[in-house]
Amino acid sequence: MKRRKCKTVYAGKLAIGGTAPISVQSMLNVPSDDIAGSVRQAVALEKHGCDMIRAAIPNMDAIALIPAIKSAVSIPLVADIHFDYRLALAAVEAGIDKIRINPGNIGGKEKVRAVAHACKERHIPIRIGVNSGSLEKKLLAKYGSPTPEALCESALYHASLLEEFGFDDIVISIKSSDVDTMIRSYQLVASQCPYPLHLGVTEAGTERMGIIKSAIGIGSLLQQGIGDTIRVSLTADPVREIPAGRDILRALNLQQGGVQFIACPTCGRTKIDLIALAEQVEKRLQTETRPLKVAVMGCAVNGPGEAREADIGIAGGNGEGLLFKKGKIIRKVKESELVDALLEEISRME
């Protein structure tokens, strides 16, 4: 698919936009005054493949999070700022890699100018974060509700404030908890600005529903070439957001590393415990970084053919199964040895 052309900005050493790979973000949910807990969570996020971490900075005491986290991880850190522009200035001085603000809620133009100037001096990008729950009153009055047009107008207005002060290292996010509104908002802003876009369905819900809503919203936009960074927002451990985001990218062939699974849903012909086998294979390959397509099929007759696009796979029979590569059968294997045989063959692959 063809990616939307946009400006490239840098959060630390991480490129955002342009031809850079799409990055996966998450946000700390440990109370900001728990520095040790925040550091532990940041380390866990990096370990699980997070590309960039956002942390809420609600007060001056929370500025201490910045050096503590940056000394523990190598990925960029984003300061989430609301209402007090002085927090943004302090975060810049503390070495933050990126600022997330809504320029409309940090005060008048002079305060926006001060943040833009400080970030420009240090080459720190600013993410303009607009969402349906904090839309300006005048736009609500104009459009009647947080419509896609209202959200787009808000984002572009805030970008124009930064541009007025000579600042254009901008990333834009326009989030809504309504998937259709989110999709149409990003489509509008993508056609009207040159900036990278951070995608997300805000307040998406618990893990089950949050992943479904995010896969639809984020996935449909990425398929259109829209989007440069993503976050799967879940009411869950933030670590769970990372594999969900990676899986969305893999499903669209936008993730270069890791395993993409092919597995049949089983039927009355299945004579093997395929569900348990598939779960076991997925678990044992969760740390695999090579770009592999692995199939776990229930029928030894049709499996290799149906999963011909897989690099390697297994297909069940009655107490035994087939090990195959690129649709060609290698050998028969006992059911109890299928997973080990598959893993052994994968270990030999270049």
Buried (B, 14 or more C-beta within 10 A) or exposed (E): EEBBEBBEBBBBEBBBBEEBBBBBBBBBBBEBEEBEBBBBBBBBBBEBBBBBBBBBBBEEEBBBBBBBBBEEBEBBBBBBBBEBBBBBBBBBEBBBBBBBBBBBBBBEEEBBBBBBBBBBEEEBBBBBBBBBEBBBEEBBEEBEEBBBBBBBBBBBBBBEBBEEBEBBBBBBBBBBBBBEBBBBBBBBBBEEBEBBBBBBBBBBBEBEEBBBBBBBBBBBBBEBEBBBBBBBBBEBEBBBBBBBBBBBBBBBEBBEEBBBBBBBEBEEEBBBBBBEBBEBBBEBBEEBEEBBBBBBBBBBEEBBEBBBEBBBBBBBBEEBBBBBBEBEEBEEBEBEEBBEBBBEBBEEEE
